[in-house]
Amino acid sequence: MSSECKGKSSWPELVGVKGKTAEATIERENSLVDAIIVDEGSSVITDFRCDRVWVWVNSDGYVTKVPIIG
């Protein structure tokens, strides 16, 4: 699905990084997306969008999943 979206679509290098740092990096590397920090276990909307990246963080604020467009 992400192939239909413009710009970088996946950030595996950000797993283990602080959420705020990941958010800034994602938005700098692809200005077409809004990175949204989400706590593990939270519910999110499941519709696919090219302008959104969920940044999943643990209770310490570190990224736990590869952030991808969606």
Summary of the structure (lengths in Angstrom):
residues: 70
radius of gyration: 11.1
end to end distance: 8.3
largest distance: 33.5
contacts: 184
relative contact order: 0.31
helix: 24%
strand: 26%
